[in-house]
Amino acid sequence: MGLILAVLSAWLLGVWVSDPAVWVALLGIGIVAVVGWMDDRISGSVSGRLKAQLIGSLCLLPLALQPVPVPTWMNWGAAVWWVFWGVSAPNVVNFMDGIDGLIGSQMLLFGVHLALLGGDSGLARPLGLALAGACAGFLVWNWAPARIFMGDVGSGALGLTVVLGGILLLREGRVGLVASFLPLYPLFLDATATLLRRAARGERLTDAHRQHLYQRLANGGWGHARVALLYAVCAALGVVVAQTGRYPLWPAVLLAYAVLILAGGVLLDRRVPLPPRP
């Protein structure tokens, strides 16, 4: 709870936010944070957590759908996308928060990304600076061997915060949708590939597991610090690629994804086996 409060407090103290849609978005993040805090203390139901994330993502819609008038059918399509993104991002960040320093370093780099691409008069840059500063302080204590941990309250709320950060970048019109979220690709590529692999193996997707690439590497002898550093390097590559926004972006995006896939394929050898098929 302390990390997300530090991020949002520093941001609000650094800028004067007059847009009601931003305050509604912050309310949604607060709801997800409170439910996550309760879940950390008294393990709650999956359905209760999903309901809170759905409410939180709906709170982002006034901000996400505000920039330009579009036909009604496009607004409905965009609304579905942002609700999906707002529910999936907290879950992905929570799933990936399994080893010391991984999520803290990813969020720090996403904060740097927001600060670099945000405009001088916009809200993305100060949010990015607050996020990077809070995560840098958190990493002092969370890097392997960790002495403090993020918990559901931190991971869930930060997942929704990065969606807010990407929306703010899009509203400023400085980059497109892909570039806005590109530094998060190590987290989402790992989570998506693992989900698809488990579905292909006929496993129940709601069951707990340790099949993510980062888990298999950490358990296969790499350790927490080296794996977190690998993912940080891949996220930093995403930050660099996103800076090329005024040029055709897709070749650089494909290169960034290819680097992570190649790294995973090379590193994930027979010493880190999958569990037997159910």
N, C-alpha and C positions, 0 to 999 in steps of 0.2 A: 504493500500500500504506500509505503514511504517513497518509493521510486517514482510511481506515477504521480503522486502528489507533488513531488519536487519538480517534475517535468512541467506539469500544467500550471503550478504556482509561479515558477520562473517565467513561463511564457506570458501569463496574464499580467504579472508585475512589469514585464518588459514592454508590453504594448497595451494600448487601450482598445479593447474589442467592443465595437458598437453594433455589430451585425447580430441580430437576434438568432439567426440560423447557426452561428458559431456557438452560442450559448446552449442551444438545443443539442448540438453535437456533443458538447462537453457534458451535458446531462446524461446522454446515452453512455458515454465512457464511464461516468460515475456509477451508473447502474450496473454495468458489467464489472467494475472494480468491487463494488459492495458485495455482489453475489459471489465473486471470486474469493473475497476475504472470508465470507461465511463458509464457502466450500472448503477453504483451507482449515478452518477451525472445526467444522462439523461437516463431514463429507456429505454433500447433497446429491440430488438426483441429476442425471444427465439431462433430462427433460427440463428441469428448472434452469440449468445453466444455458441450455439452448434458447429458452424463452427470453432470458435476460439479454443474450446476444442478438436475438431477433429484434427486441425493443431498441437495443443500442444501435443496430444498423439502420432501423427505421428513423432514428433521430438524426442520422447523417443525411437523409434524403433532402430536407429543405436546402441544405448547403450544396449537395452534389448536383441537384437539378436546377440550380439557380442561374448558372452563368449565361446561357443563351436560350431564347425561345425556339422550340422545335415542335414538329407535329406531335399530336397526342400519342400516336402509336410509338414514336421514338422515346417519348418520356416514359411510357410504360416499360419499354424494353430496358431503358437505362435504370429505372427503378428496380427492376428485377436483378439486374447486374450488380448494383450497389448493395442491395440486400444480401445477395449471395456472397459478395466480397466481404461485407461487414460481418457475416456469420463465420465464414471460412477463415479469415485472417486470425482472429483470436484463437481458434482451434489449432491452426497450423503452428502459431507461435508457442502455444501450450504443448503441443506434441513434441516440438523440437527443443523444448527447454528441459533436456534430460542430462546434460553434462555441464560442468563448470565453465563459465565464461562464454558459452556459445551464443546465447540470445543477447547478453549484454553487449558483446562486440558487434553483433549484427545490427542492433538498434543504434549503437554509437555511430556506425558507418551510415546508416540511413539518415540519422540526424545531420551528419556532415553533408550528405547528398542534398537534403532540403536546404541547408544553409548556402550551399554553392549555387543551387539553381533558383532559389527564391529571389524575388525582387526586393529592392531596397525599401519600398513602401508597402510590401505585402506582409502577410502573416506567416507564410511558410518558413521564411528565413529565421525569425525569432523562435518559432517552434522547433526548428532543427537545431539551433544553438542550445536551447533548453534541453532537448532530448540528448544531444551529444554530451553536454556537460554533466547531466544527471547520470548517464550511463557510464561515463568515464569514472566518476566517483564510485559508482556501484561496482565497477570491475576491479577496483583496488581490493575489494573484499570478496568478490565472486570468482576471481581467476583461480585456477587450480593451484593448490587445494582450497576450495571455497570455504568461507566462514559464514557467509550469509547467502540466502537463496531468494529467488523471485516469487515463487509460489503462483497459484492460480490468479491471485489478485493482480500481480504484476504482469504476468504473461498475457492474460486475457485483455486487460486494459491497454497494454502496449500494442497488442494486435489491432485493436480498434483505433488507437492513436496514429499508427502508420497509415491506415486508410484515410484518416482525417488529413494527415500531412500530404498524401498524394492528391487528394481533392483540392487542397489549397494551392498546390502547384498547378493543377489543371485550370483552376479559376484565374490564375495569373496569366495563362496563355503562353507560358514560356516553353513548355515541352508537351508532348503528347502522352497518351495513357501508358504506353509501354515504358517510356523513359521515366515517367513519374515513379514507377514502382520497381524499376530494374534492379537496384541493389538487393532486393529481397529474393532474387531468383534462386540462390543456394537453398534457402529454407523451403520455398514452395516447390522447387524441382525435386528435392529429396522427399518431401511429404507426398507429392503426387505420384512419383515413381513407386514409392513404397505401397501406397494405396492401390494402385493398379496391379502391382505384383501380388499383393495379398488377395485381391479379388480374383485374379487369374488362378490362384492356388485354391480357391474355394473356401477361404477362411472368413470367419465372421469379423466384419470390419470394426465392430464395436468392442471386440476383445482387446485387452492389453497385450502388448507385444514389445519386442526389442529388435525389430527388423530394419529400422531406419539405417541408412548408410552411416550416419555419424555414430550410431550406437554400435554397429558391427565393427567399425574401425576402432572405436575407443575400447571395446571389449576384446578386440583382436590383437592388442598390444601397442596401439598408438598412444593411448592415454588421452585424458581430457584436454590438456593444454595444446598438444599438437593438432588434434582434430579441430578445436575451436579456432586455432590459427589458420588452418587450411580453409575453413569456411569464411574467415575474415578476409583472406586474400581474394577469394572468389567474389565476395561482396564488394570489395574495393575495386575489383575489375569492373563490376557493374556500375559503380560510381563514375569511373573513368569513361566507360562507354556512354553513359547517359549525358556526359558533357558534349558529345558529338551531335546533339539534337538538331542542329541546323543543317546537318548533312544527312544523306540517306542512312537510316538507323538499322535496317534489318540485317545487313551483312555483319555489323558489329554485334548485334544481339545474337545471331546464330553462332558467331565465334565464341562469345561469352558462354553460351549454353554448351557448346561443344567442348570447351575447356573443362567445365565441371563434369560432364558425362565421361570424358576421357579420363579425368582424374579418378572418378569413382570406379570406372572399369579397371584401371590399372591397379588401384589400391585394394579393391575388393577381391582378393584372391582366395584360394582354397583354405587359407588359414582362418577365414571368417565365414564359416558355412551358415546357410539358412537352416532353420529347424526342419525336422521331417514333415512331409506333407500330411495334413490331418486325414 
